[in-house]
């Protein structure tokens, strides 16, 4: 898979690309090794550099707390692993929900939906390098939700038109919950560690 071409196509011509993606035969492991592992590394590396160069603002202590190289690297690793786990779990959930929306369970297509809809957030993750630009990743992720909707409508899971919106909304809720859990866990681990070091 040409990762650059695929990322450009899903971002710029999503409707046509979803049709092409549906017809492709591949494996989950191949999707992860040739696409996810590479793109998901972008925000992780950017966060590593941001933590190393700027630190982290913690309201309870006031001001910015610097990260050492080891701590910044550990944060990036945690972020990366949680990102990989989240996209995989989202694919599992999309597949498990299929019968509830008169759709055909298909693990491969469910994973395609989860993986390729994450592309905008991963690519925009480079903005994490500069703290005040990191919030723009949220807007890119919103575009990812639109891509997810188009994927359901294509329809990758053979979803009837009248069921697409419901399937999409439930999947969004799951995605938000997953990323919320990731954010809370990462924040708790590293904030608690910083506060304990300062005591």
LINZIQUI-V64302 format. One record per pair of residues at least 12 apart in sequence whose ideal C-beta (glycine too) atoms are under 6 Angstrom apart, sorted by the first residue. I is the first residue (numbers start at 1). J is the second residue. D is the distance in whole Angstrom. If there is no record, write none. Layout:
i: [I,I]
j: [J,J]
d: [D,D]
This chain:
i: [1,3,3,7,10,10,14,14,15,18,18,18,21,22,28,31,36,39,40,40,40,42,42,42,43,43,44,44,44,46,46,46,46,47,47,47,48,48,49,50,50,51,51,51,52,52,54,55,58,65,75,78,82,86,86,87,87,87,90,90,91,91,91,93,94,94,94,94,95,95,98,101,101,101,101,102,102,103,103,103,104,109,109,113,113,117,117,117,118,120,120,120,121,121,121,121,124,124,125,145,149,152,152,152]
j: [34,35,38,119,116,119,147,150,150,150,151,154,112,156,111,115,115,122,83,84,122,122,125,126,125,128,76,79,80,125,126,128,129,76,79,128,72,76,129,128,129,67,72,75,67,72,131,67,191,194,190,186,182,178,182,114,115,118,114,175,110,111,114,174,110,113,114,171,107,110,157,159,163,166,167,160,163,157,158,159,158,156,157,151,156,144,147,148,144,140,143,144,137,140,141,144,137,140,137,172,168,164,167,168]
d: [5,6,6,5,5,5,5,5,6,6,5,4,5,5,5,6,6,4,5,6,6,5,5,6,3,6,5,5,4,5,5,4,5,6,6,5,5,4,5,5,5,4,4,6,6,4,5,6,6,5,6,6,4,5,6,5,6,6,4,6,5,4,4,5,4,6,6,6,5,4,5,6,4,6,4,5,5,4,6,4,4,4,6,5,6,5,4,4,6,4,5,4,6,5,4,5,5,3,6,6,5,5,6,5]
